[in-house]
Amino acid sequence: MGSLGALVKHPDDFYPLLKLKMASRHAERQIPSEPHWAFCFSMLHKVSRSFALVIQQLDIELKNAVCIFYLVLRALDTVEDDTSVATDIKVPILKEFYRHIYDPDWHFSCGTKNYKVLMDEFHHISTAFLELEKGYQEAIEDITKRMGAGMAKFICKEVETVDDYDEYCHYVAGLVGLGLSKLFHACGTEDLAPDTLSNSMGLFLQKTNIIRDYLEDINEIPKSRMFWPRQIWGKYVNKLEDLKYEENSVKAVQCLNDMITNALIHVDDCLKYMSALPDPAIFRFCAIPQVMAIGTLALCYNNIEVFRGVVKMRRGLTAKVIDRTNTMADVYGAFYYFSCMLKAKVDKNDPSAQKTSSRLDSILKTCRDSGVLNERKSYIIPNQTNYTPLLAVLLFILLAIIFANRGPSGPN
């Protein structure tokens, strides 16, 4: 539930964190009894706890389809990510992966830890996939086929230009957006969203991950993974790995800001996509990751720590996002809040400053023009001179710690 120090500094994090913890435990208790479905939902908790939590609110039929869609693409991604697998073995598997999802006898050993289990026990996913309605199967097969072909293409191709970057992100994430839109439409609750908007939903998330994960990707063993486009980083350094060295700190931050400015171009499409979702559960499912993305970019902007370690939102703020993202007013408010936070960090001497400010001004205008900015709770509370609420929170924290560490027969 986060460190005590963080809770003392942000006492209003406590209630959202408590709700998140309770929701997570509830989700774990909802795992089905059938062996193949139990494997799928248990594995979902292991490879993405946040996704496993958000998915719970969906209708059971759609929840099952989205779970399998996620695991199929996670398995495909595991093949692509494993740099120890030779290219001549990897490429055919990526291209034919959409066929393997129909074969309960197929598996391929690669990846590490939970991902290796996912690949070794892939027959459970295939078995569950074959129980889905045909409309869901066709959508998952189509996206898996297109994604596998795109991944295979970029195994043998570097990301040189911004167009290459957009194309790669389309294959690995934009297609996820298209696939989810197809699944939402197949369940009968949503109109089929335009491909351009669905694609932007995926690109915004993927570019955020690529930016945040620079150090992890560049230090990948046995071979680094490089997704930042040369057209951007080549303006600042001779080799992409040079950005992680202290002597290049100024250029590294400028390059980082350039990459974040590129990602912001997708925000308007994302807001249009989310504003057209009538189903509250599907809306929350889509909106929470998007709010997390703009929050992550706000933290990463102008931050050298991206090249030193992991930069991410504190757990309490994440809990607030999950708790307070329920309507489009909440989304506009969150994007406005994080865009203001980001804009306050723009240095007028940064090479991308003018373009960054222009894109942020566009986002802020869209949020203001919605007319609903005052209809939501902020992620922050004013400083209080009355410390009674803080003392009450600390008491609740103490009680929560005591009960969390006690079992039926005493301490665990």
Protein Blocks (a to p, Z undefined) as FASTA:
>chain_A
ZZfklmmmmmmlmmmmmmmmmmmmmmmmmpcfblklmmmmmmmmmmomklmmmmmmpcfk
lmmmmmmmmmmmmmmmmmmmmmmbcfklmmmmmmmmmmmmmmmkbccdedehjlmmmmmm
mmmmmmmmmmpcfklmmmmmmmmmmmmmmmmmmmmpccfblmlmmmmmmmmmmmmmmmmm
mmmmmnopaccddfklmmmmmmmmmmmmmmmmmmmmmmpcfbdcdfbdfklmmmmmmbfk
lmmpmklmmmmmmmmmmmmmmmmmmmmmmmmmmmmpmblklmmmmmmmmmmmmmmmmmmg
opaklmnmccdddfklmmmmmmmmmbfklmmmmmmmmmmmmmmmpcfkbmklmmmmmmmm
mmmmmmmmnopmmmcccfbdcddfblklmmmmmmmmmmmmmmmmpcfkocZZ
